Amino acid sequence: MRHYIIVKFKPEVDWGVLVEPIRALFQRTLDIEGITGVWTYPSNSCRADRSHLMIEMELTAAALETYDRSELHFRWKETYGPLLESKIIFDRES
């Protein structure tokens, strides 16, 4: 399946400097059995009505459950959650 996390940072956040640390964090999820791909896409738009970053994961349904309970997921939420204005989660079959 494909799991997408689409986020918009708060206006005062310099989100561009966060892309590489977020990419590095999500690359570590590849150590979770069943996660076979992770891609990070920063926006190329500076329009106020656009999201800033999309993270795409290719994984099994079981791996999504494991990820949801993982230290990496808790770190993502704890470190970056307070910086977010909005977050959209979207899942689909591959």
C-alpha positions as CSV (number, residue, x, y, z in Angstrom):
1,M,0.0,0.0,0.0
2,R,1.0,3.7,-0.2
3,H,0.8,5.9,2.8
4,Y,1.0,9.7,2.3
5,I,1.6,12.4,5.0
6,I,1.0,15.9,3.6
7,V,1.9,18.7,5.9
8,K,1.7,22.5,6.1
9,F,3.9,24.2,8.6
10,K,2.9,27.2,10.7
11,P,3.7,30.6,9.0
12,E,6.6,31.4,11.4
13,V,8.4,28.1,10.7
14,D,11.3,28.1,8.3
15,W,10.3,24.7,7.0
16,G,12.9,24.5,4.2
17,V,15.6,23.8,6.8
18,L,13.6,21.0,8.2
19,V,13.3,19.0,4.9
20,E,16.7,17.1,5.3
21,P,16.2,16.2,9.0
22,I,12.7,14.9,8.2
23,R,14.0,13.0,5.2
24,A,16.7,11.4,7.4
25,L,14.1,10.5,10.1
26,F,11.9,8.8,7.5
27,Q,14.7,7.0,5.8
28,R,15.2,5.2,9.1
29,T,11.7,3.7,8.8
30,L,13.2,1.5,6.1
31,D,14.5,-0.7,8.9
32,I,10.9,-1.6,9.8
33,E,10.0,-4.9,8.2
34,G,7.5,-4.4,5.4
35,I,8.5,-0.8,4.6
36,T,10.0,-0.9,1.2
37,G,10.2,2.7,0.1
38,V,10.1,6.2,1.5
39,W,10.1,9.4,-0.6
40,T,10.1,13.1,0.6
41,Y,8.8,15.8,-1.7
42,P,9.1,19.5,-0.7
43,S,6.7,21.9,-2.4
44,N,7.9,24.1,-5.1
45,S,5.1,26.6,-4.5
46,C,5.2,29.6,-2.1
47,R,1.4,30.1,-2.3
48,A,-0.2,30.5,1.0
49,D,-2.9,28.0,0.2
50,R,-0.4,25.1,-0.5
51,S,1.0,22.4,1.7
52,H,4.8,22.4,2.2
53,L,5.9,18.8,2.3
54,M,4.6,15.3,1.3
55,I,6.1,12.1,2.6
56,E,5.2,8.9,0.7
57,M,5.8,5.4,2.1
58,E,5.4,2.1,0.4
59,L,4.6,-0.5,3.0
60,T,2.3,-3.4,4.0
61,A,-0.7,-2.9,6.2
62,A,1.1,-4.7,9.0
63,A,4.1,-2.4,8.6
64,L,1.9,0.6,8.9
65,E,0.6,-0.7,12.3
66,T,4.2,-1.3,13.4
67,Y,5.3,2.2,12.2
68,D,2.4,3.7,14.1
69,R,3.7,2.2,17.4
70,S,7.4,2.9,16.6
71,E,9.8,5.2,18.3
72,L,10.3,6.9,14.9
73,H,6.6,7.8,14.7
74,F,6.6,9.2,18.2
75,R,9.7,11.2,17.4
76,W,8.1,12.6,14.2
77,K,5.0,13.6,16.2
78,E,6.8,15.0,19.2
79,T,9.5,17.0,17.2
80,Y,7.5,18.2,14.2
81,G,3.9,18.0,15.3
82,P,4.0,21.3,17.2
83,L,5.3,23.1,14.1
84,L,2.4,22.0,11.9
85,E,-0.6,24.1,10.9
86,S,-2.2,21.1,9.2
87,K,-1.7,17.4,8.4
88,I,-3.4,15.1,5.9
89,I,-3.0,11.4,6.0
90,F,-4.0,9.4,2.9
91,D,-3.7,5.7,2.2
92,R,-4.2,3.7,-1.0
93,E,-3.5,0.4,-2.5
94,S,-0.3,0.3,-4.6
